[in-house]
Amino acid sequence: MKRQVEVFIAGCPLCDDAVKTVQGVACESCEVKVYDLREGCATNECRDKATQYGIHKVPAVVIDGKLCDCCQHGAVTAEGLRAAGLGQPA
């Protein structure tokens, strides 16, 4: 079973860096999906998920349904993502 990784962005340079960081840390056991909240999505799924996860700022990363601590208290970092289990087999 693949680890579900959701990245919430809003089209900013910091968001682009976060996506690159996630993609750099993710492994074959990770399925990464990027949601651009600025553009939205056809079903409004991305904004609904952001509300469900309690996301109030972007970029934000959710791994297997849990908002990463690094996103709640600072920037998206490779170390913070690894601490949340990214890059490790599910």
N, C-alpha and C positions, 0 to 999 in steps of 0.2 A: 504494500500500500504506500502510495506517495504522500509525502508531507505537503500539505496545502499552504502555500505562501501567497498572501494577498498584499499588494503594495498600493497604497492610496496616495495619489499625487494631484497637483493642480497646475502642471505645466511650467514650473519655475526651475531655475538652474539647480537649486538644492534638491529638488525632486528628481531631476535627471541624475544627479550624483547618487542619490539613494537607490534608484533603480539599478544603476551600474554596480553599486556595492552589493546589492542583493544578488544580482546575476553572477557576480564574481565569487560569492560565497556559496551559492546554491550548488547542489550536486545532482546526480542522476535521480536520486530519490525525492527530489523537490519539484513540485509543479508550481511555477510562478505565474501569477495573474496580476496585471497592472490595471488599476482603475483610475482614470483621470476624472476627478470630481468636477473640474471646471467644464469639461465637455459633457459630463453625464453619460448615461447609457440609455439605450432604447427602452428598457423596462424600469429604469430608476433603481435597479438592483444595487448599483455601486453606492448611491447615496443612502439607501436603506441599510446596507451593510455597515457603512461608516457610522451611522446613528446607533445601530445595534452594538457595535464594538466600542462605542464611547469615544470615537475619534473627534477631536476638536481642533487639531492642527495637522498639517501635512508637511513633509512626507511622514507616512506612518506605515508600519509593517505589522501584519497579523500572521502568525504561524499557527496552523491547526486551530483556528478560532480564538487565539489569545493575542491581544495587543502586546507587542514586545516592550519590555521595561525601558529599553533605550529610547523608544519613541515617546514614552510618557514623561521622561525626565531629561531629554536632551536630543542630540542628533542621532541619526541612524549611523551606526558604526559596525564594521566587520566584527569587532570583538563582542559587541552587544548582540548581534545576530547569532554568532556562534554560541554564546551563552544561552540563547533561547532555543538552541538545537538546530539551527540552519546549517546545512552542509554535512549533516550526519544522517545516516540511514534512519528511516522512520521506524 
